[in-house]
Structure formats: C-alpha cells, structure tokens
Amino acid sequence: MYGLDCFEYSFGRGIMLSESKAAEIGESFAAAGMEISVHAPYFINFANPDDEAAQKSYNYVLNSARFLKLLGGKRLVFHPSTQGKMTREKAVELTQERIKRLTDYIYLNNLEDIVYSPETMGKIAQIGTVEEIVGFCKTDKIYVPCMDFGHINAREQGSLKTTEDYAQRLDYMISELGYDRARGFHIHFSKIMYGGRGEIKHLTFDDMTYGPEFAPLAVALKRFKLEPYIVSESDGTQAEDARSMKEIYNSVDI
C-alpha cells in the first residue's frame, strides 16, 4: 500500500512475542521483500551505578539480538544511558566502559553478525549527543550510529534547518568512523516538540512549528552518497510520513 522498504519492530516495553511468532513474522517480511530492524527495550541504562541493573541492560540487548535473528533482521537500535545524579563526564565514562563489556558479551554469544546502533537522544539529561554516540561506536566495528535527527534538533533547540546543518553532523560522523561504516548508518526521523530540557513529544509532518524538515537532510544524504536505513517515528502517521520521506528522497537529483 505504501511502497516502503523497511520496518522497525519495537521491543520498547519488553519482548512480548514467542520465538515461533518471531520466526513467522520474519517469514512474512522476507516474502514481502521488506527489511526489518528492532528497537531494544527502553529500560536500558548503561550509566546505572548499580552493577546488577547494568547486567539487566546487557541482557536486554542480547535477548533483543536473538529475537532479531529470528525475525531475519540485521539492525538493533538501543538507548545508551541517562545521566542521573552523576556528572555527565562520569556518566559517559561509565557508559563507555559498559559498552566495551557489552561488546565482549556479544562476541561470546556469537551475535557479532548484527549491527548495533546506539541512538542520539532528545532530552538534555540523556546521554546521546552526536559526539557521544560516535564515540561509543568507535568501540568496535559492530557499532554504527542511529542518528535520530528529531532528537538532535530537540536537544539542540531547533538547530537543524538547512542542508549545511545536516551536512556538518554527517561530515563529523564520516570523519570519525570512516565512510565505509558510516555509509549504511541508521536514521530515525520525526518532528518533535521541545522545551528547555529538550524533547517533549513526537509530532507529525503536518506540524509547522517545531521541525525539523526532511528535504534538507535528503539533499545532504545524496551529496555524501550515503545509503541509510530510514525509519519514521512520527506520532501515529509513521507509514504516511515514511512514504513522504521516500518520495522526497527519490526526487532529489544531485
């Protein structure tokens, strides 16, 4: 109906399907020629000072990866952490340490054939600036950024307006990670209402107040010859807005 190529299955509130159902869903997507990714549970927090809680975060990622394989997908998105009461520097440092340990677990469980995408976050108190996410991805080749441009725009108070605004972020990612790894990075896109603390709520493409707009990003993506996996996170109009993005993207000729 919508002519779309990919879909992201949310485990945000937990994994609530059986292995047999996951395999069935995977077969349906394969038959339709659609690629599927998953979003790991929102409970993940690699900056939690409690080691037992951190262990749960490792398991959330690993179990999501196992179900992703049953679904026939290759991409897993996760939120890295929240600052909490510690300094931002300490929270980032602890998150980095935990992601290194997560990497060991991934290889020990033979799950390294999946792309793991820590996501840029929209609230100031969350760990997930462009620089932080790219830094985490330097841990190992299995990590590729999930650039949520709605989140970036919200935490940076409306920073994404022109093609050059997007190009600056893309150029930074490419320069730090290399073109081969950056080329197929993951994108979440939606318009998002924001305030002084960043993200408030997701909107639809009908909103004319907050942004960001997709067209300047489409031009930047074509300019850099990138081939991202793009997911709409609009509020209730994901399919419609995803189709709009595909039409805009295909209309750009550089």
N, C-alpha and C positions, 0 to 999 in steps of 0.2 A: 504493500500500500504506500509506504513512504520511500521506498527505494534506498534504504540505509544499508550500511556495510558492517556495522559493529554494534555491540550492546554490552553494557556493564551490569553485571548481576551483583546486587548489594547483599553482603553479609553484615551490614552495619549494625544490626541488632543481634547478631549471632548467626550461626549456621543452622538454618531451620529446614533442612531437607535431608532425605536419606541418600545413601550412596547410589542406590538404584535410580532414584528420581534424578539425581545429578547426571548420571550417565544417559538417561532418557532425554533430558533437556539438551545435553551435548549433541546427541544424535540429531535432534531436531534442528539445532543451529547449523550443524555441518551440512545437513540436507538442504538448508536454505542458503548456504554459502555465506553465512554471517560469522564474523569473528567475535568471540566472547571473552570478556575480562571479568575480574571480580574486584570488589572493594572489601577489604578486610574489616572486621568489627571496629566500631568507633571507640571501644574501650581501651584500645592500645595506648600505652603511655610509657615510652622508654626513658622518661625522666622521673618516673616514680621512685622516690628514695627507698622504698621497700623492695627488697630483692625477690620476695615471694610474689608480689604483684608484677614485677618485671617478668618473672617466669611465665605468668599467665599471658603476658604480651607476646612472648616468643611463641607460645602455643597457639595463640590466635592467628599469627602469621603462618605458622607451619600447617595448621589444620586447614586454613583457607587455601594454601597452596595445594594440599592434597585434593581438596574438592575442585579446585580449578582444573587440575589434571583430568578429573572425572568429567568435567564439563567440556574438556577439549580445548581449553584456553591456554594462553601463554603469558598473561599480564596480570599482576596483582598490585593494587594500589593500597597504601596504608597511611594513616596519620601518624607522624612520628612521636610527638610528645607535647606536654603542656608545661609551662614554666613553674607553676605552683608558687611556693613561698621562697624558693631558692633564687639566686641571681640568674640572669639569663645566661651568662658565661658558664656557670656551673651546670645549668640545665642542658645546654648544648653539648658540653663536655661529656656529661653522663649519657646523653642520647647517643653520642658518637661511640662511646665505649660499648653500649648495649647493642648497637647495630653491628659492631665488629663481632660480638658474641653471637648475634643472630646469624651472621654470615657463616660462622662455624657450624651452627645447628643446621642450616640449610644444606651445606655440603655433606654433613654427616648423615642426613636423611635423603640424600640423592635427589634434592629438589632444586638443583642449580640450573636446570634447563628452563627455568621460568624467569621472566623479567620482573623485578621488584621495584615499585615506584613510590618512594616517599613523596608526599604531596605538599605543595605550598599551601599555607593556611591563612584564613581570613581574619582571625582575631589577634589582636596585639599580644595577648597573653599566651598564645600558642607558639610553639617552636615550628618554624616553617617559612622563613623568608627565602627568597630566591637563592641567596648566598648560602644559607644554612642547608637547604635541600641539595644544592650542587655539591657542597662539602661532604654531606653524608654519602652521596653517590660515588665519591672518589674512593670509598672503602673497598669496592670490588666491582668487577665488570658486570655482575648480575644486577646492579642498580642503575636505573635510568629515571630521571625526574618525571614526576607528574606535575606539570605546570598548570595550576588552576588560576586562570587569568582573572576570573571574577574575584577570587580570594586576594590575589595580588593587588588588584585595583581597590578593593575594600580596605585592606590593611594600610595601603599607601594613599588613602584618601582621594581616590579618583585620578591616579597617576597615568592611566592608560587611555590616551586619546588619539594619538597619531601612530602611523606606521613606524616612525622612528622610536616611539616609546616602546613598542613591542620589540623592535629590532635590537634595542640595547639589551634587553633581557635575553633574547635568543643568542646574540653575539657573545654574551658573557658565558652562557651555558656551553656553547660550542668551543670557546677558547679554553675553558677549564676541563672539559670532558673529552674533547675531540669530536670531529664531525661524524665519524662512523657510529659512535654511541649516541650522540645527540640526534641524529637524523630521524630515528623512529621513536622519539620521546612521546610521552602520554600527555594529553590535554584534557582538562575539564574546563567547560566554558558556560557561563551564565551571567546575567546581570544580577547584581547583589546590592541591596540597600545597606548602607554603612553609617556609622557614627564615630565618635571619638575613639572608641575602643575597637574599631574595625567592623567586621561583618555583623549584620543584624539578621537579614533573611534573604533567601533567594527570590528572584523575581522572574518575569517572563520577558521575551523580546519586545512586548508591547510597551514596556516601561521606557519613558523618555527622560527620566530624571537622573538615574544613577550610572548606567553603563556597566561595563564597557561595551563598545561596539565590536562586532566580529570582522567587519570588512577590512579595517586596517591590519588586523592580525593575518588575515588571508593573504594580503599583499606581502607582508613580511615573510610568511612561510614559503611562498613561491619564490621570493627573492633569494632566500637562503637554500632553496631546493631541499626543504625538509619534507619528511613523509610521516607525520604524526598520526597517532590514533586519537581521534577527537570524540569526546563524549559530552553531550548536552546535560547540564544539571539545572535546567530551568524548572520553575515551580509548577509542575503539573502539565507542562507543554513540552516535555523533553523530545518527543518524536517530531512534533511540528517544528520546533526550533532547530533540531538537528537537521531536518530537511532544508530549512532556510540556510543553515551554515554550509551544507553541501552545495546548494545552488550558488551561493556567493563564492565559495572556494573555486568551483568549476568555471565561474565567469571571469576569474582573474587570469589575465594573459600577460605574462612577462617574458 
